[in-house]
Amino acid sequence: MGSGAEGGGALDRDAVRTTLMARREQLLDRVRRLDKDVHHRETPLPADFAEQAVELENQEVMEALDDDARAELREIDRALGRIESGDYGTCTRCGEAIAAARLEVLPAAALCIDCATSAGV
């Protein structure tokens, strides 16, 4: 357990940490911008009903984007925790190594491909 990913040799955990931290900063910036637009509206809804409907639909889309960004932030924070604890690259479900190719594509992956598939993720 915690021995790294199979196929492709040892993981460069410092490079992974750098990649995750950069993505984390991008997401934090996105969340700040979305929060400003979605939760702290400085302008009232337009008087026209059709414009209000469009505005509310846009708000729903922005709220969904905000939810997605926050979910990805949680995944990144958990991955950073696994790096710190030495468990990065080990499936949190079965304890087997996660393939290096999977971690290259999804650096925050917590499950090996078999466990992810069986979980429907």
Biotite code that builds the C-alpha atoms (Angstrom):
import biotite.structure as struc

atoms = struc.array([
    struc.Atom([0.000, 0.000, 0.000], chain_id="A", res_id=1, res_name="MET", atom_name="CA", element="C"),
    struc.Atom([1.132, 3.551, -0.721], chain_id="A", res_id=2, res_name="GLY", atom_name="CA", element="C"),
    struc.Atom([3.840, 2.256, -3.031], chain_id="A", res_id=3, res_name="SER", atom_name="CA", element="C"),
    struc.Atom([2.893, 4.398, -6.013], chain_id="A", res_id=4, res_name="GLY", atom_name="CA", element="C"),
    struc.Atom([1.231, 3.653, -9.305], chain_id="A", res_id=5, res_name="ALA", atom_name="CA", element="C"),
    struc.Atom([1.790, 0.676, -11.503], chain_id="A", res_id=6, res_name="GLU", atom_name="CA", element="C"),
    struc.Atom([3.179, 1.016, -15.008], chain_id="A", res_id=7, res_name="GLY", atom_name="CA", element="C"),
    struc.Atom([5.449, 3.949, -15.837], chain_id="A", res_id=8, res_name="GLY", atom_name="CA", element="C"),
    struc.Atom([7.576, 3.868, -12.689], chain_id="A", res_id=9, res_name="GLY", atom_name="CA", element="C"),
    struc.Atom([7.480, 6.025, -9.609], chain_id="A", res_id=10, res_name="ALA", atom_name="CA", element="C"),
    struc.Atom([5.304, 9.092, -9.409], chain_id="A", res_id=11, res_name="LEU", atom_name="CA", element="C"),
    struc.Atom([6.897, 12.489, -9.024], chain_id="A", res_id=12, res_name="ASP", atom_name="CA", element="C"),
    struc.Atom([4.744, 13.550, -6.096], chain_id="A", res_id=13, res_name="ARG", atom_name="CA", element="C"),
    struc.Atom([6.234, 17.063, -6.095], chain_id="A", res_id=14, res_name="ASP", atom_name="CA", element="C"),
    struc.Atom([5.173, 17.539, -9.721], chain_id="A", res_id=15, res_name="ALA", atom_name="CA", element="C"),
    struc.Atom([1.710, 16.169, -8.924], chain_id="A", res_id=16, res_name="VAL", atom_name="CA", element="C"),
    struc.Atom([1.433, 18.495, -5.923], chain_id="A", res_id=17, res_name="ARG", atom_name="CA", element="C"),
    struc.Atom([2.445, 21.459, -8.128], chain_id="A", res_id=18, res_name="THR", atom_name="CA", element="C"),
    struc.Atom([-0.136, 20.492, -10.767], chain_id="A", res_id=19, res_name="THR", atom_name="CA", element="C"),
    struc.Atom([-2.873, 20.070, -8.162], chain_id="A", res_id=20, res_name="LEU", atom_name="CA", element="C"),
    struc.Atom([-2.011, 23.352, -6.445], chain_id="A", res_id=21, res_name="MET", atom_name="CA", element="C"),
    struc.Atom([-2.116, 25.231, -9.776], chain_id="A", res_id=22, res_name="ALA", atom_name="CA", element="C"),
    struc.Atom([-5.518, 23.720, -10.590], chain_id="A", res_id=23, res_name="ARG", atom_name="CA", element="C"),
    struc.Atom([-6.678, 24.535, -7.062], chain_id="A", res_id=24, res_name="ARG", atom_name="CA", element="C"),
    struc.Atom([-5.773, 28.208, -7.546], chain_id="A", res_id=25, res_name="GLU", atom_name="CA", element="C"),
    struc.Atom([-7.652, 28.289, -10.877], chain_id="A", res_id=26, res_name="GLN", atom_name="CA", element="C"),
    struc.Atom([-10.724, 26.817, -9.216], chain_id="A", res_id=27, res_name="LEU", atom_name="CA", element="C"),
    struc.Atom([-10.538, 29.188, -6.251], chain_id="A", res_id=28, res_name="LEU", atom_name="CA", element="C"),
    struc.Atom([-10.430, 32.110, -8.671], chain_id="A", res_id=29, res_name="ASP", atom_name="CA", element="C"),
    struc.Atom([-13.440, 30.686, -10.550], chain_id="A", res_id=30, res_name="ARG", atom_name="CA", element="C"),
    struc.Atom([-15.379, 30.171, -7.299], chain_id="A", res_id=31, res_name="VAL", atom_name="CA", element="C"),
    struc.Atom([-14.645, 33.749, -6.213], chain_id="A", res_id=32, res_name="ARG", atom_name="CA", element="C"),
    struc.Atom([-15.895, 35.116, -9.539], chain_id="A", res_id=33, res_name="ARG", atom_name="CA", element="C"),
    struc.Atom([-18.977, 32.893, -9.550], chain_id="A", res_id=34, res_name="LEU", atom_name="CA", element="C"),
    struc.Atom([-19.712, 33.727, -5.928], chain_id="A", res_id=35, res_name="ASP", atom_name="CA", element="C"),
    struc.Atom([-19.637, 37.423, -6.777], chain_id="A", res_id=36, res_name="LYS", atom_name="CA", element="C"),
    struc.Atom([-21.954, 36.934, -9.763], chain_id="A", res_id=37, res_name="ASP", atom_name="CA", element="C"),
    struc.Atom([-24.336, 34.394, -8.234], chain_id="A", res_id=38, res_name="VAL", atom_name="CA", element="C"),
    struc.Atom([-24.598, 35.175, -4.552], chain_id="A", res_id=39, res_name="HIS", atom_name="CA", element="C"),
    struc.Atom([-23.957, 38.896, -4.342], chain_id="A", res_id=40, res_name="HIS", atom_name="CA", element="C"),
    struc.Atom([-25.966, 40.380, -7.156], chain_id="A", res_id=41, res_name="ARG", atom_name="CA", element="C"),
    struc.Atom([-25.438, 44.110, -7.191], chain_id="A", res_id=42, res_name="GLU", atom_name="CA", element="C"),
    struc.Atom([-28.169, 44.782, -9.730], chain_id="A", res_id=43, res_name="THR", atom_name="CA", element="C"),
    struc.Atom([-31.867, 43.923, -9.382], chain_id="A", res_id=44, res_name="PRO", atom_name="CA", element="C"),
    struc.Atom([-33.627, 41.648, -11.848], chain_id="A", res_id=45, res_name="LEU", atom_name="CA", element="C"),
    struc.Atom([-34.830, 43.378, -15.014], chain_id="A", res_id=46, res_name="PRO", atom_name="CA", element="C"),
    struc.Atom([-38.433, 44.555, -15.020], chain_id="A", res_id=47, res_name="ALA", atom_name="CA", element="C"),
    struc.Atom([-39.231, 42.605, -18.181], chain_id="A", res_id=48, res_name="ASP", atom_name="CA", element="C"),
    struc.Atom([-40.487, 39.079, -17.408], chain_id="A", res_id=49, res_name="PHE", atom_name="CA", element="C"),
    struc.Atom([-38.672, 37.470, -20.384], chain_id="A", res_id=50, res_name="ALA", atom_name="CA", element="C"),
    struc.Atom([-35.398, 39.091, -19.348], chain_id="A", res_id=51, res_name="GLU", atom_name="CA", element="C"),
    struc.Atom([-35.963, 37.884, -15.775], chain_id="A", res_id=52, res_name="GLN", atom_name="CA", element="C"),
    struc.Atom([-36.425, 34.307, -17.037], chain_id="A", res_id=53, res_name="ALA", atom_name="CA", element="C"),
    struc.Atom([-33.162, 34.470, -18.991], chain_id="A", res_id=54, res_name="VAL", atom_name="CA", element="C"),
    struc.Atom([-31.360, 36.005, -16.029], chain_id="A", res_id=55, res_name="GLU", atom_name="CA", element="C"),
    struc.Atom([-32.621, 33.286, -13.657], chain_id="A", res_id=56, res_name="LEU", atom_name="CA", element="C"),
    struc.Atom([-31.669, 30.560, -16.141], chain_id="A", res_id=57, res_name="GLU", atom_name="CA", element="C"),
    struc.Atom([-28.172, 32.032, -16.379], chain_id="A", res_id=58, res_name="ASN", atom_name="CA", element="C"),
    struc.Atom([-27.996, 32.062, -12.582], chain_id="A", res_id=59, res_name="GLN", atom_name="CA", element="C"),
    struc.Atom([-28.899, 28.356, -12.469], chain_id="A", res_id=60, res_name="GLU", atom_name="CA", element="C"),
    struc.Atom([-26.069, 27.586, -14.903], chain_id="A", res_id=61, res_name="VAL", atom_name="CA", element="C"),
    struc.Atom([-23.614, 29.643, -12.849], chain_id="A", res_id=62, res_name="MET", atom_name="CA", element="C"),
    struc.Atom([-24.729, 27.878, -9.660], chain_id="A", res_id=63, res_name="GLU", atom_name="CA", element="C"),
    struc.Atom([-24.128, 24.494, -11.332], chain_id="A", res_id=64, res_name="ALA", atom_name="CA", element="C"),
    struc.Atom([-20.653, 25.642, -12.418], chain_id="A", res_id=65, res_name="LEU", atom_name="CA", element="C"),
    struc.Atom([-19.994, 26.812, -8.858], chain_id="A", res_id=66, res_name="ASP", atom_name="CA", element="C"),
    struc.Atom([-21.080, 23.438, -7.456], chain_id="A", res_id=67, res_name="ASP", atom_name="CA", element="C"),
    struc.Atom([-18.814, 21.606, -9.932], chain_id="A", res_id=68, res_name="ASP", atom_name="CA", element="C"),
    struc.Atom([-15.826, 23.802, -9.087], chain_id="A", res_id=69, res_name="ALA", atom_name="CA", element="C"),
    struc.Atom([-16.352, 23.295, -5.351], chain_id="A", res_id=70, res_name="ARG", atom_name="CA", element="C"),
    struc.Atom([-16.626, 19.517, -5.822], chain_id="A", res_id=71, res_name="ALA", atom_name="CA", element="C"),
    struc.Atom([-13.372, 19.469, -7.782], chain_id="A", res_id=72, res_name="GLU", atom_name="CA", element="C"),
    struc.Atom([-11.719, 21.558, -5.061], chain_id="A", res_id=73, res_name="LEU", atom_name="CA", element="C"),
    struc.Atom([-12.742, 18.947, -2.475], chain_id="A", res_id=74, res_name="ARG", atom_name="CA", element="C"),
    struc.Atom([-11.252, 16.180, -4.655], chain_id="A", res_id=75, res_name="GLU", atom_name="CA", element="C"),
    struc.Atom([-8.006, 18.124, -5.023], chain_id="A", res_id=76, res_name="ILE", atom_name="CA", element="C"),
    struc.Atom([-7.803, 18.796, -1.284], chain_id="A", res_id=77, res_name="ASP", atom_name="CA", element="C"),
    struc.Atom([-8.287, 15.079, -0.580], chain_id="A", res_id=78, res_name="ARG", atom_name="CA", element="C"),
    struc.Atom([-5.592, 14.205, -3.151], chain_id="A", res_id=79, res_name="ALA", atom_name="CA", element="C"),
    struc.Atom([-3.192, 16.691, -1.535], chain_id="A", res_id=80, res_name="LEU", atom_name="CA", element="C"),
    struc.Atom([-3.939, 15.038, 1.808], chain_id="A", res_id=81, res_name="GLY", atom_name="CA", element="C"),
    struc.Atom([-3.100, 11.628, 0.329], chain_id="A", res_id=82, res_name="ARG", atom_name="CA", element="C"),
    struc.Atom([0.193, 13.036, -0.974], chain_id="A", res_id=83, res_name="ILE", atom_name="CA", element="C"),
    struc.Atom([1.038, 14.330, 2.508], chain_id="A", res_id=84, res_name="GLU", atom_name="CA", element="C"),
    struc.Atom([0.093, 11.051, 4.193], chain_id="A", res_id=85, res_name="SER", atom_name="CA", element="C"),
    struc.Atom([1.998, 8.958, 1.641], chain_id="A", res_id=86, res_name="GLY", atom_name="CA", element="C"),
    struc.Atom([-1.144, 7.250, 0.337], chain_id="A", res_id=87, res_name="ASP", atom_name="CA", element="C"),
    struc.Atom([-1.250, 9.014, -3.042], chain_id="A", res_id=88, res_name="TYR", atom_name="CA", element="C"),
    struc.Atom([-1.486, 6.560, -5.928], chain_id="A", res_id=89, res_name="GLY", atom_name="CA", element="C"),
    struc.Atom([-3.200, 3.914, -3.821], chain_id="A", res_id=90, res_name="THR", atom_name="CA", element="C"),
    struc.Atom([-6.887, 3.148, -4.377], chain_id="A", res_id=91, res_name="CYS", atom_name="CA", element="C"),
    struc.Atom([-8.896, 4.264, -1.356], chain_id="A", res_id=92, res_name="THR", atom_name="CA", element="C"),
    struc.Atom([-11.332, 1.393, -1.880], chain_id="A", res_id=93, res_name="ARG", atom_name="CA", element="C"),
    struc.Atom([-9.237, -1.729, -2.583], chain_id="A", res_id=94, res_name="CYS", atom_name="CA", element="C"),
    struc.Atom([-5.740, -0.576, -1.590], chain_id="A", res_id=95, res_name="GLY", atom_name="CA", element="C"),
    struc.Atom([-4.185, -1.498, -4.957], chain_id="A", res_id=96, res_name="GLU", atom_name="CA", element="C"),
    struc.Atom([-1.975, 0.881, -6.920], chain_id="A", res_id=97, res_name="ALA", atom_name="CA", element="C"),
    struc.Atom([-3.708, 3.272, -9.303], chain_id="A", res_id=98, res_name="ILE", atom_name="CA", element="C"),
    struc.Atom([-2.223, 3.111, -12.821], chain_id="A", res_id=99, res_name="ALA", atom_name="CA", element="C"),
    struc.Atom([0.172, 5.970, -13.559], chain_id="A", res_id=100, res_name="ALA", atom_name="CA", element="C"),
    struc.Atom([-1.653, 6.642, -16.848], chain_id="A", res_id=101, res_name="ALA", atom_name="CA", element="C"),
    struc.Atom([-4.890, 7.194, -14.899], chain_id="A", res_id=102, res_name="ARG", atom_name="CA", element="C"),
    struc.Atom([-3.175, 9.563, -12.471], chain_id="A", res_id=103, res_name="LEU", atom_name="CA", element="C"),
    struc.Atom([-1.640, 11.504, -15.357], chain_id="A", res_id=104, res_name="GLU", atom_name="CA", element="C"),
    struc.Atom([-5.124, 12.139, -16.755], chain_id="A", res_id=105, res_name="VAL", atom_name="CA", element="C"),
    struc.Atom([-6.897, 12.479, -13.382], chain_id="A", res_id=106, res_name="LEU", atom_name="CA", element="C"),
    struc.Atom([-4.283, 13.530, -10.815], chain_id="A", res_id=107, res_name="PRO", atom_name="CA", element="C"),
    struc.Atom([-6.926, 13.713, -8.065], chain_id="A", res_id=108, res_name="ALA", atom_name="CA", element="C"),
    struc.Atom([-8.152, 10.154, -8.732], chain_id="A", res_id=109, res_name="ALA", atom_name="CA", element="C"),
    struc.Atom([-8.790, 8.245, -5.511], chain_id="A", res_id=110, res_name="ALA", atom_name="CA", element="C"),
    struc.Atom([-9.931, 4.981, -7.115], chain_id="A", res_id=111, res_name="LEU", atom_name="CA", element="C"),
    struc.Atom([-8.240, 2.529, -9.455], chain_id="A", res_id=112, res_name="CYS", atom_name="CA", element="C"),
    struc.Atom([-10.027, 1.994, -12.766], chain_id="A", res_id=113, res_name="ILE", atom_name="CA", element="C"),
    struc.Atom([-11.664, -1.249, -11.592], chain_id="A", res_id=114, res_name="ASP", atom_name="CA", element="C"),
    struc.Atom([-13.114, 0.354, -8.433], chain_id="A", res_id=115, res_name="CYS", atom_name="CA", element="C"),
    struc.Atom([-14.154, 3.487, -10.330], chain_id="A", res_id=116, res_name="ALA", atom_name="CA", element="C"),
    struc.Atom([-15.914, 1.367, -12.922], chain_id="A", res_id=117, res_name="THR", atom_name="CA", element="C"),
    struc.Atom([-17.725, -0.729, -10.329], chain_id="A", res_id=118, res_name="SER", atom_name="CA", element="C"),
    struc.Atom([-18.744, 2.432, -8.463], chain_id="A", res_id=119, res_name="ALA", atom_name="CA", element="C"),
    struc.Atom([-20.066, 3.975, -11.667], chain_id="A", res_id=120, res_name="GLY", atom_name="CA", element="C"),
    struc.Atom([-17.730, 6.942, -11.403], chain_id="A", res_id=121, res_name="VAL", atom_name="CA", element="C"),
])
